[in-house]
């Protein structure tokens, strides 16, 4: 299937990765786990795969995994900040920064 996107948690690299049906890396988001919080640091879609919903697919998978694991989310990456503003169904996951 041409538009198939598989997202996996590459825990050894502390990132979620999206691969196409051939196993080619399409994009990723780096994260860090710290005391019950997952901090999304940097999201990137590789140039050949932009405009195909790769980053959004990664975001949904990573946020669903965070919810399932009982983690709070800190979006340090501009993409995740925007995504969470637009997708309010994940608002309960967001950990407010300490003042």
C-alpha positions as CSV (number, residue, x, y, z in Angstrom):
1,X,0.0,0.0,0.0
2,X,1.5,3.3,-1.1
3,X,0.4,5.5,1.8
4,X,0.9,3.0,4.5
5,X,2.6,4.5,7.6
6,X,3.8,2.3,10.5
7,X,4.8,4.1,13.7
8,X,7.0,2.4,16.2
9,X,8.5,3.5,19.5
10,X,12.2,3.1,19.0
11,X,13.0,3.1,22.7
12,X,16.7,2.4,22.2
13,X,16.9,5.8,20.3
14,X,14.3,7.6,22.5
15,X,12.2,8.4,19.5
16,X,9.1,7.4,17.6
17,X,9.7,6.5,14.0
18,X,7.4,6.3,11.0
19,X,8.3,3.9,8.2
20,X,6.6,3.2,4.9
21,X,5.6,-0.3,3.7
22,X,9.2,-0.9,2.5
23,X,10.6,0.0,5.9
24,X,12.0,3.3,4.8
25,X,12.2,5.9,7.5
26,X,9.7,8.7,6.8
27,X,10.0,10.8,9.9
28,X,10.5,10.8,13.6
29,X,10.1,12.6,16.9
30,X,12.7,12.6,19.6
31,X,11.6,12.4,23.2
32,X,12.8,12.2,26.7
33,X,11.1,10.5,29.7
34,X,11.4,12.2,33.1
35,X,9.4,11.4,36.2
36,X,6.1,10.4,34.6
37,X,6.4,13.0,31.8
38,X,7.2,12.4,28.1
39,X,8.9,15.5,26.6
40,X,8.6,15.7,22.9
41,X,11.8,17.5,21.7
42,X,12.0,17.6,17.9
43,X,9.7,16.3,15.2
44,X,10.9,15.9,11.6
45,X,9.5,14.5,8.4
46,X,12.1,13.6,5.8
47,X,11.8,15.8,2.7
48,X,10.5,13.1,0.3
49,X,7.6,12.3,2.6
50,X,6.4,15.8,3.6
51,X,2.7,16.6,3.0
52,X,1.6,13.0,3.6
53,X,0.4,13.3,7.2
54,X,3.5,11.6,8.6
55,X,4.1,14.0,11.5
56,X,0.4,13.9,12.5
57,X,0.4,10.1,12.4
58,X,3.4,10.0,14.7
59,X,1.8,12.5,17.0
60,X,-1.4,10.5,17.4
61,X,0.5,7.2,18.1
62,X,2.8,8.8,20.6
63,X,0.1,10.7,22.4
64,X,-2.1,7.6,22.6
65,X,0.8,5.6,23.9
66,X,1.4,8.4,26.5
67,X,-2.2,8.2,27.6
68,X,-2.1,4.4,27.8
69,X,1.1,4.6,30.0
70,X,-0.4,7.2,32.3
71,X,2.2,9.8,31.2
72,X,1.8,13.5,31.1
73,X,3.1,15.3,28.0
74,X,5.3,18.4,27.7
75,X,5.5,19.6,24.1
76,X,8.9,21.3,23.7
77,X,8.7,21.0,20.0
78,X,6.8,23.6,18.0
79,X,5.0,20.9,15.9
80,X,3.6,19.2,19.0
81,X,2.6,22.6,20.5
82,X,0.6,23.4,17.4
83,X,-0.8,19.8,17.2
84,X,-2.0,19.9,20.8
85,X,-3.6,23.3,20.3
86,X,-5.6,21.9,17.3
87,X,-6.4,18.5,18.8
88,X,-8.0,19.4,22.1
89,X,-8.9,15.7,22.7
90,X,-5.3,15.4,24.1
91,X,-5.5,18.5,26.4
92,X,-5.8,16.3,29.5
93,X,-2.3,15.0,28.8
94,X,-0.5,18.3,28.8
95,X,1.7,19.1,31.8
96,X,1.9,22.8,32.4
97,X,5.4,24.1,32.8
98,X,6.6,24.9,36.3
99,X,6.7,28.6,37.0
